[in-house]
Amino acid sequence: MKLYFHPMSGNSRRALLVATHLGVPLERIVVDLTAGEQRGLPHLARNPNAHVPVLEDDGLVLWESRAIMQYLADKTPGQTLLPTDLRGRADVTRWLFWCAQHMAPANTVLVYQNFVKPLMGRGAPDPVEVARGEALVAQYAPILDAHLAGKTWVSHDRVTLADYSLASSFALAGPARLPIADYANLRAWLGRVQELDAWQRTAPPAPPARATAQS
Ligand SMILES: N[C@@H](CCC(=O)N[C@@H](CS)C(=O)NCC(=O)O)C(=O)O
């Protein structure tokens, strides 16, 4: 299997986390987002959205990070990241959709303004966009924080795709200045995910100084 990805991409991290957790070997191919390679014809043929990650497996070309997570889990006999019973699976799927629709887009506004723009030399963060991102995080992060009260993991009593999907969207919480200081349950949970072997083994290289100087 081949994974087209970028090391700094939180969406790519989802696929890497699941493959690493499950011990699925992947040939990793970097798509250089900083050089615009995602908009070149070879990559557009893989994903017309011009995004990473993309998984290729024996003729299947799959984009959308959470679809890739599910595919890798479903393909692995005996895995525990995605429950196989109807209700258990529905709960994990609920959080995957919530992540895709609400939490990740909120975080992404601030990741772009506070991290990507300085990194790519695209100018200072736009205060209007930063305020919009902060308001969105303030709308959704308390929901996750309240859900995590008294819990170790987002769904079930073990790590699932829900944890890896959501934690990936908080991976750049520091440099993106995500306003999560008030959410103790969320921060404790994120710390637990970040201690996991798969998280440590998929850590991106340190970002260039221009981006970290903003954090
Ligand atoms: N919904 C997609 C989002 C993918 C996405 O936005 N990937 C970013 C990297 S984190 C990307 O490829 N950006 C390239 C660009 O915007 O030009 C997924 O979950 O896979």
The ligand as an SDF file (V2000), in Angstrom:
LIG
                    3D

 20 19  0  0  0  0  0  0  0  0999 V2000
  -11.1750   16.2890    4.3560 N   0  0  0  0  0  0  0  0  0  0  0  0
   -9.8450   15.9800    3.9010 C   0  0  0  0  0  0  0  0  0  0  0  0
   -8.9720   17.2110    4.1210 C   0  0  0  0  0  0  0  0  0  0  0  0
   -7.5920   17.0270    3.5160 C   0  0  0  0  0  0  0  0  0  0  0  0
   -6.7590   18.2940    3.6130 C   0  0  0  0  0  0  0  0  0  0  0  0
   -7.2640   19.4280    3.7610 O   0  0  0  0  0  0  0  0  0  0  0  0
   -5.4400   18.1210    3.5110 N   0  0  0  0  0  0  0  0  0  0  0  0
   -4.5600   19.2680    3.5170 C   0  0  0  0  0  0  0  0  0  0  0  0
   -3.3210   18.9420    4.3450 C   0  0  0  0  0  0  0  0  0  0  0  0
   -3.6440   18.7970    6.0670 S   0  0  0  0  0  0  0  0  0  0  0  0
   -4.0770   19.5490    2.1110 C   0  0  0  0  0  0  0  0  0  0  0  0
   -3.8210   18.6230    1.3710 O   0  0  0  0  0  0  0  0  0  0  0  0
   -3.9370   20.8220    1.7570 N   0  0  0  0  0  0  0  0  0  0  0  0
   -3.4000   21.1860    0.4880 C   0  0  0  0  0  0  0  0  0  0  0  0
   -3.9200   22.5010    0.0100 C   0  0  0  0  0  0  0  0  0  0  0  0
   -4.8180   23.0460    0.6700 O   0  0  0  0  0  0  0  0  0  0  0  0
   -3.4330   23.0010   -0.9830 O   0  0  0  0  0  0  0  0  0  0  0  0
   -9.3000   14.7630    4.6530 C   0  0  0  0  0  0  0  0  0  0  0  0
   -9.7630   14.5270    5.7870 O   0  0  0  0  0  0  0  0  0  0  0  0
   -8.4750   14.0290    4.1190 O   0  0  0  0  0  0  0  0  0  0  0  0
  1  2  1  0
  2  3  1  0
  2 18  1  0
  3  4  1  0
  4  5  1  0
  5  6  2  0
  5  7  1  0
  7  8  1  0
  8  9  1  0
  8 11  1  0
  9 10  1  0
 11 12  2  0
 11 13  1  0
 13 14  1  0
 14 15  1  0
 15 16  2  0
 15 17  1  0
 18 19  2  0
 18 20  1  0
M  END
$$$$
